[in-house]
Amino acid sequence: MYSACLYCHGNLGRNEMLPNFEIGRRLAFDSKKGRLWVVCRHCARWNLSPLEQRWEAIEECERQFRRTRIRVSTANIGLVELRSGFTLIRIGNNFLFSGEWWIVVFPGTALATLILAVNLLGDWLRDALNPKLR
Ligand SMILES: [Zn+2]
């Protein structure tokens, strides 16, 4: 595993949070696509980690991310700062299994209810206004 940025050759730093992946103070991961990046502190570019070293580290990142209560999430990205300034960025929107199920369930229920209401209104309008059914 490299310890310097591929773009600016700056030091990527080390962490003690991931025993199998000790490079980087800020990591970004996408557990759905199996990608792990080390974010450079100097130029802020993302360095994709080698394929053979990332799987256990991605699982550990996901565990650390779920374990932390204080986090910031939007529809596609989540941010967690762990102790000693180690930062995790989660890419992707697997809310159903991340403990944030309400982000999917409540809008989905509202959308299903709206579609059912429009369908019932259309049936009622057809029955009320169709001259052949009178
Ligand atoms: Zn860099």
Boltz pocket constraint, residues with backbone or C-beta under 6 A from the ligand:
constraints:
  - pocket:
      binder: B
      contacts: [[A, 5], [A, 6], [A, 7], [A, 8], [A, 9], [A, 10], [A, 40], [A, 41], [A, 42], [A, 43], [A, 44], [A, 45]]
      max_distance: 6.0
